[in-house]
Amino acid sequence: MAISYDKLWKLLIDKKFKKTDLKSIASISPNTLAKLGKDEIVDMQSLLKICDALKCSLNDIVDYFPESKDGE
């Protein structure tokens, strides 16, 4: 399973925010911000805080790439 937050970083650039701004406006922890930067899984509550702060949906900030199964 692969997660990418590239859309989130592009959205921040479009809104002229820095990652540290995101931490403040979304009230997320530095650890969550670090996980986002490493494309690691974060809890849904944090993602929803980000969506509320940026007025966007989950599809606007995260991509999910399921692992392909053998034979497909």
TATA-V955843 format. One record per backbone hydrogen bond with DSSP energy under -1.0 kcal/mol. CO is the residue of the C=O (numbers start at 1). NH is the residue of the N-H. If there is no record, write none. Layout:
((CO & NH) (CO & NH))
//
This chain:
((2 & 65) (4 & 63) (5 & 9) (6 & 10) (7 & 11) (8 & 12) (9 & 13) (10 & 14) (11 & 15) (12 & 17) (13 & 16) (18 & 22) (19 & 23) (20 & 24) (21 & 25) (22 & 26) (23 & 28) (29 & 33) (30 & 34) (31 & 35) (32 & 36) (33 & 37) (34 & 38) (35 & 40) (36 & 39) (43 & 47) (44 & 48) (45 & 49) (46 & 50) (47 & 51) (48 & 52) (49 & 53) (50 & 54) (51 & 55) (51 & 56) (57 & 60) (58 & 61) (58 & 62) (61 & 8) (63 & 4) (65 & 2) (69 & 72))
//
